[in-house]
Amino acid sequence: MAAVRAGLVFDHVTAVADLEEEIDGALHWTDLQNSGVVAMSDEASAVVLLAGPCAEARDRRLRVDRVFAGEGATDDREAVASLGLSDEQFVTAGRDALALIERDWVLIERIADELERGRVLDFDAVAAIVNGEAD
């Protein structure tokens, strides 16, 4: 959802755990993003990376910093750190992620429900939900 709002195209998102990759579920970028052919701004990437822990914190009624510091957010922390954001950019991305979660919570819950049922959603399916075009 955050990627769609940030104007970033992804291949698919899943809630299925991948034991090989040691992840609970993930947003999978297209080959164009993975190869670097399509550039994503560091700020937009940070918002997308922070949105997951922010949503989990809201859902579990925990503080965001506790979720972000937890084992489940290790990949997110490493990815955010690799962006080399300034303190100001990081704080702004965090605020933007929190605002996005607050504004779009109903959509986030709908996407989460779909993931729990269907396990995988491609970009078009998520975009249809976000844009109010899904059944």
TAKA-V134599 format. One line per field, one symbol per residue. phi: phi as a letter, one per 40 degrees, with the letter a starting at -180 (. if undefined). psi: psi as a letter, one per 30 degrees, with the letter a starting at -180 (. if undefined). burial: # if it has 9 or more other C-alpha atoms within 8 Angstrom, else .. A space follows every 50 residues. Layout:
phi=???
psi=???
burial=???
This chain:
phi=.cccccgbcbcabbbccbcccfbciacbcccccccgcbcbcccccccccc ccccccccccfbcdccccccccbdcccccccccgccdccccccccccccc cccbdccccccccccccbgabcdccccccccgbcc
psi=eeeeefgkklelklgkkjeefhlfllkjlleeeefgejkkkeeeeeeeef eeeeeeeeefhlkeeeefflefgeeeeeeeeffhlleeeeeeeeeeeeee eeegeeeeeeeeeeeeeffkkleeeeeeeeggfl.
burial=####....#######..#....###.#.##.##.........######## #.######...#.#..###..###.##.##....#...##..##.###.# #...#.##.##..##...#####.######.....
